[in-house]
């Protein structure tokens, strides 16, 4: 499902007009009653507790250590979303890990997750739809001081004001016109992180940029 970064131009309660990053022409996207609206909220590493379902964007050292660049705490309704350990994009040097925190001992997070194949530390891939399939994995990630920790909390349509920066999923509605099943209002500013080739979140600090990460 395509997911774009865009700025709100206007919203009439049902139809959202946005300016996608890199485009010179706005687009209209339908917002349905079932559309999930989330909002970012700044948190600290100490706020992450055992049992939380998180998503981390990471790099891997030559020795195999995982270093988090950004950590998101998902709401209970999104538990299991995107679960697994996989490259951010095909061939990327950045990785996504979505799973449940088994232990938090700053600066480390121990995470359990369901993947596609392998077991334990070798379990990789995105979890299959059938909960009886796949593997049970575990990983330890280091969260450096200053790495953004962001909670995603339930929002509402009042947040969709002109100038708001969104990450929104797009699909074709019954009439073929674009609608969004879910979007995130990106209200937390995070610093840019210099990375090797194959970026997944490459962008200046919260400037509009294409992004495919969260529900």
Order of alpha helices (4+ residues) and beta strands (2+ residues): beta-beta-beta-beta-beta-beta-beta-beta-beta-beta-beta-beta-beta
